[in-house]
């Protein structure tokens, strides 16, 4: 093939590539942001195992408390146990910033793990969220569990 034919073939090929439509940017799939769940250490409150957890998606934080059995029942304990009415308190703040809110309420617990929802917030990237969850019942005061969680976006 002589030089002129090679240049002509290259020009035809380049024209064909330029004529091919480019997919729209909207068709490119957007990266999804994963949700990361982190829980603090378990504690014993009102004879039950409790912990405070956070679900973080980007700069969005959902905080909740969790109540479960502290262990297997003692021999001779009636099963299933009678339902217990508990008072719960969940609070959160950005360390060095403001409060994200506080909620309190009543929760009935019997044998299944219970999730106590209550606080949703958008926090600045790089900040640290401090959350606290307390549970009490008659004659057994709270011993709050806590979580300090850096929000990395």
Legacy VTK file of the C-alpha trace (Angstrom):
# vtk DataFile Version 3.0
C-alpha trace
ASCII
DATASET POLYDATA
POINTS 153 float
0.000 0.000 0.000
1.425 3.325 -0.926
1.659 6.267 1.392
-1.373 8.163 0.012
-3.645 5.118 0.381
-2.487 4.645 4.031
-3.260 8.290 4.849
-6.657 8.048 3.149
-7.506 4.840 5.045
-6.450 6.466 8.335
-8.615 9.496 7.612
-11.644 7.289 6.842
-11.086 5.347 10.078
-10.767 8.522 12.132
-13.948 9.913 10.598
-15.785 6.700 11.465
-14.608 6.898 15.085
-15.679 10.529 15.370
-19.098 9.724 13.911
-19.759 7.039 16.538
-22.072 8.414 19.248
-20.596 8.742 22.739
-22.811 7.420 25.555
-24.412 10.099 27.690
-22.822 10.794 31.085
-26.112 9.975 32.807
-25.798 6.398 31.561
-22.540 5.913 33.469
-23.361 4.087 36.712
-22.831 6.215 39.816
-20.639 4.839 42.563
-22.695 3.671 45.518
-21.702 4.632 49.020
-21.578 1.659 51.361
-23.276 1.695 54.741
-20.949 0.796 57.603
-22.425 -0.419 60.900
-20.377 -0.032 64.075
-21.420 -0.969 67.608
-19.847 -0.096 70.935
-18.985 -2.549 73.686
-21.874 -4.454 75.253
-22.850 -3.572 78.779
-25.212 -4.910 81.435
-28.178 -2.735 82.293
-31.363 -3.814 84.043
-30.107 -7.414 83.878
-29.892 -7.282 80.070
-27.117 -6.939 77.499
-27.183 -3.526 75.791
-25.122 -1.681 73.212
-25.316 1.447 71.095
-24.732 1.254 67.332
-24.371 3.584 64.351
-24.992 3.079 60.639
-22.926 5.536 58.594
-23.518 6.191 54.890
-21.307 9.037 53.700
-22.115 11.904 56.074
-25.485 10.442 57.141
-25.601 8.759 60.566
-28.385 6.614 62.073
-27.964 5.846 65.795
-29.811 3.157 67.720
-29.671 1.091 70.871
-29.931 -2.661 71.093
-31.292 -4.768 73.971
-30.788 -8.523 74.237
-30.496 -11.349 76.723
-27.398 -11.192 78.910
-26.931 -14.952 78.729
-28.750 -18.247 79.046
-31.377 -18.562 81.774
-30.373 -19.953 85.151
-31.512 -23.500 85.893
-35.048 -23.522 87.251
-35.919 -20.135 85.714
-39.339 -20.189 84.036
-39.167 -19.951 80.249
-40.118 -17.807 78.479
-39.569 -14.952 80.919
-42.324 -12.449 81.535
-42.126 -9.358 79.303
-40.324 -6.425 80.945
-41.212 -2.771 80.467
-38.039 -0.723 80.171
-37.293 2.988 80.031
-34.752 3.795 77.323
-32.702 6.918 76.617
-30.610 7.498 73.488
-28.579 10.659 72.975
-25.845 11.821 70.612
-23.623 14.777 69.946
-20.765 15.805 67.703
-17.664 16.104 69.886
-16.685 19.743 69.865
-19.972 20.574 68.149
-23.640 20.463 68.966
-26.214 17.929 70.037
-27.668 15.566 67.445
-30.670 14.932 69.663
-31.977 12.813 72.474
-34.952 10.487 72.667
-36.481 8.553 75.512
-39.343 6.137 75.648
-40.691 2.860 76.862
-39.828 -0.499 75.312
-41.188 -3.962 76.085
-38.581 -6.741 76.065
-39.168 -10.477 76.385
-36.643 -12.781 74.657
-35.838 -11.434 71.178
-33.273 -8.710 70.586
-34.926 -5.288 70.363
-33.642 -2.344 68.327
-34.459 1.090 69.738
-34.263 3.664 66.922
-34.299 7.367 67.390
-31.586 9.621 65.964
-30.807 10.414 62.312
-28.434 13.210 61.410
-26.090 14.579 58.785
-22.700 15.374 60.259
-19.594 17.038 58.825
-16.993 14.664 57.396
-14.096 14.162 59.775
-16.133 14.821 62.908
-16.531 12.391 65.812
-19.994 11.378 67.045
-20.494 10.423 70.705
-23.642 8.349 71.371
-25.003 7.035 74.656
-27.752 4.458 75.337
-29.282 3.847 78.767
-31.856 1.274 79.890
-33.589 1.050 83.263
-36.484 -0.705 84.930
-38.008 -0.629 88.386
-35.338 -0.693 91.075
-32.512 -1.062 88.540
-30.967 2.178 87.357
-29.112 2.736 84.130
-25.453 2.088 83.386
-25.195 3.750 79.959
-23.131 2.262 77.161
-21.345 4.622 74.756
-19.825 4.820 71.296
-17.353 7.363 69.907
-17.298 7.102 66.140
-15.271 9.119 63.618
-17.312 9.913 60.479
-15.062 9.330 57.492
-16.679 10.282 54.190
LINES 1 154
153 0 1 2 3 4 5 6 7 8 9 10 11 12 13 14 15 16 17 18 19 20 21 22 23 24 25 26 27 28 29 30 31 32 33 34 35 36 37 38 39 40 41 42 43 44 45 46 47 48 49 50 51 52 53 54 55 56 57 58 59 60 61 62 63 64 65 66 67 68 69 70 71 72 73 74 75 76 77 78 79 80 81 82 83 84 85 86 87 88 89 90 91 92 93 94 95 96 97 98 99 100 101 102 103 104 105 106 107 108 109 110 111 112 113 114 115 116 117 118 119 120 121 122 123 124 125 126 127 128 129 130 131 132 133 134 135 136 137 138 139 140 141 142 143 144 145 146 147 148 149 150 151 152
